[in-house]
């Protein structure tokens, strides 16, 4: 496992968001000892995002712990030694098991080449990742946030972000997508950082992929 790294832009982004937004100013002060961190390889980050699809952070952490124990250390080669039945025993659905094995094959055959990612723009990279079975817009955005640590990713499909915006900016009322987009405009070019603190305001478990 890679040593956790924190984005170099984090202090600058926090200062800018604190000046612009009273809600974020409060949250940044409240959670001053936590930061977004990248913990794994590109392969591991995508695996974690697939595991975390449509379940809570706590549930995802539980499944991931079982997955790591079953595989015996996360790598492409080790994942490919597992049968679907072995992976499903970790609490993974049949569909997620298929996605994980397919992802491992893409890395094994170099159809996914992380070395090319750094030079790609956000939209192009999201489109490239979405070509892989099981990776949609949300999963690709989690990869850009956590693995590549892009500063201005705004995952509009993320239920945690939506609920946090409703709570802090709309008095708990259900948000339209256009409203969430409009509120986020003020956070550019640091929407990743704003999203991270809004996540933390709802969930006691740090989000890490």
C-alpha positions in Angstrom: 0.0 0.0 0.0 1.3 3.4 -0.9 2.1 6.1 1.7 -1.0 8.4 2.1 -0.5 11.7 0.3 -2.3 15.0 0.8 -2.9 17.4 -2.1 -0.3 20.3 -2.2 -3.1 22.8 -3.0 -5.1 22.0 0.2 -4.1 25.0 2.3 -4.6 27.4 -0.5 -8.0 26.0 -1.3 -9.1 26.1 2.3 -8.2 29.7 2.6 -10.1 30.6 -0.5 -13.2 28.7 0.4 -13.2 30.0 3.9 -13.3 33.6 2.6 -16.1 32.8 0.1 -18.4 30.6 2.1 -19.5 30.8 5.8 -20.7 27.2 5.8 -17.3 25.9 4.5 -15.5 28.2 6.8 -17.2 26.5 9.7 -16.6 23.0 8.4 -13.0 23.6 7.6 -12.4 24.8 11.2 -14.4 21.8 12.6 -12.4 19.2 10.6 -9.0 20.9 10.5 -7.1 17.7 11.3 -8.4 15.7 8.3 -7.5 16.0 4.7 -8.3 14.1 1.5 -5.8 11.3 1.1 -4.8 9.0 -1.7 -3.9 5.6 -0.2 -3.3 3.2 -3.1 -2.3 2.5 -6.6 -4.6 3.4 -9.6 -5.8 -0.2 -9.6 -6.6 -0.2 -5.9 -8.4 3.1 -6.0 -10.7 1.9 -8.8 -11.3 -1.3 -6.9 -12.2 0.7 -3.8 -14.6 2.9 -5.8 -16.3 -0.2 -7.3 -16.7 -1.8 -3.9 -18.2 1.5 -2.6 -20.8 1.9 -5.3 -24.3 2.4 -3.9 -23.4 1.5 -0.3 -22.5 3.4 2.8 -18.9 4.3 3.6 -19.0 2.0 6.7 -20.4 -0.9 4.7 -17.8 -0.4 2.0 -15.0 -0.4 4.6 -16.3 -3.7 6.0 -16.4 -5.4 2.5 -13.0 -4.0 1.6 -11.4 -5.4 4.7 -12.8 -8.9 3.9 -11.6 -8.5 0.3 -8.1 -7.6 1.3 -7.9 -10.6 3.6 -9.2 -12.9 0.9 -6.9 -11.7 -1.8 -3.9 -11.5 0.6 -2.6 -8.1 -0.7 -4.2 -6.1 -3.5 -2.6 -6.5 -6.9 -3.7 -7.3 -10.4 -2.1 -10.8 -10.3 -3.6 -11.7 -7.0 -7.1 -10.6 -7.9 -6.9 -12.7 -11.0 -6.2 -15.8 -9.0 -9.6 -15.5 -7.3 -12.7 -17.2 -8.4 -16.1 -15.3 -8.6 -17.2 -17.5 -5.6 -14.2 -16.5 -3.5 -14.8 -12.8 -4.2 -18.5 -13.0 -3.5 -17.7 -14.5 -0.1 -16.3 -11.1 0.9 -19.8 -9.6 0.6 -19.5 -8.5 -3.0 -22.5 -8.7 -5.3 -22.3 -10.9 -8.4 -22.2 -7.7 -10.6 -19.4 -6.1 -8.6 -17.5 -9.4 -8.7 -17.7 -9.3 -12.5 -16.6 -5.7 -12.6 -13.6 -6.3 -10.4 -12.3 -9.3 -12.5 -12.9 -7.3 -15.7 -11.0 -4.4 -14.3 -8.1 -6.6 -13.4 -8.0 -8.0 -16.9 -7.9 -4.4 -18.3 -4.8 -3.7 -16.2 -3.2 -7.0 -17.0 -3.6 -6.5 -20.8 -2.6 -2.8 -20.5 -5.9 -1.6 -21.9 -5.8 0.7 -18.9 -2.5 2.5 -18.7 -2.2 4.8 -15.6 0.9 6.4 -17.0 -1.1 8.2 -19.6 -3.7 9.6 -17.0 -1.7 12.5 -15.7 -1.6 14.3 -19.1 -5.3 13.9 -19.8 -7.9 16.5 -19.0 -10.7 15.7 -16.6 -13.5 15.2 -19.1 -11.3 13.1 -21.5 -10.1 10.9 -18.6 -13.7 10.4 -17.3 -14.8 9.3 -20.7 -11.9 6.9 -21.1 -12.5 5.3 -17.7 -16.2 5.0 -18.4 -15.4 2.7 -21.4 -14.6 0.0 -18.8 -17.4 -2.2 -17.6 -18.6 -1.2 -14.1 -17.0 2.2 -14.2 -19.5 5.0 -14.6 -19.4 8.8 -14.1 -19.3 8.5 -10.2 -16.6 5.9 -10.1 -14.5 7.8 -12.5 -14.9 11.0 -10.5 -13.9 9.2 -7.3 -10.7 8.2 -9.2 -9.9 11.7 -10.2 -10.5 13.0 -6.7 -8.7 10.4 -4.7 -6.0 8.9 -7.0 -5.1 11.9 -9.2 -6.2 14.5 -6.6 -7.7 16.8 -9.2 -8.7 20.0 -7.5 -12.0 20.9 -9.2 -14.1 17.7 -9.4 -17.8 18.1 -8.5 -19.6 14.6 -8.4 -23.2 15.7 -9.0 -24.4 12.1 -8.8 -23.0 11.6 -5.3 -25.8 11.1 -2.7 -23.6 12.4 0.1 -22.8 15.6 -1.7 -26.5 16.1 -2.6 -27.7 15.5 1.0 -25.0 17.9 2.4 -26.0 20.7 0.0 -29.6 20.2 0.9 -28.8 20.3 4.6 -26.4 23.3 4.6 -27.7 25.5 1.8 -31.4 24.6 1.1 -32.8 24.2 4.7 -33.2 20.4 4.1 -35.4 20.8 1.0 -34.9 18.5 -1.9 -32.4 19.9 -4.4 -32.6 20.2 -8.1 -29.5 19.4 -10.1 -29.4 23.0 -11.4 -29.4 24.3 -7.8 -26.4 22.1 -6.8 -24.6 23.2 -9.9 -25.3 26.9 -9.2 -24.2 26.6 -5.6 -20.9 24.9 -6.6 -20.0 27.7 -9.1 -18.8 29.8 -6.2 -16.3 27.1 -5.1 -14.4 26.9 -8.4 -11.6 26.0 -8.9 -11.7 24.1 -5.5 -14.9 22.0 -5.8 -13.0 18.8 -4.8 -12.1 20.4 -1.5 -15.6 21.8 -0.9 -17.1 18.3 -1.6 -14.7 16.7 0.8 -15.8 18.9 3.7 -19.4 18.5 2.9 -19.0 14.7 3.0 -17.3 15.0 6.4 -20.2 17.0 7.7 -22.5 14.0 7.3 -20.4 11.0 7.8 -18.1 10.3 10.7 -16.0 7.9 8.6 -13.4 9.6 6.4 -13.9 8.9 2.7 -10.9 7.2 1.2 -10.4 5.4 -2.0 
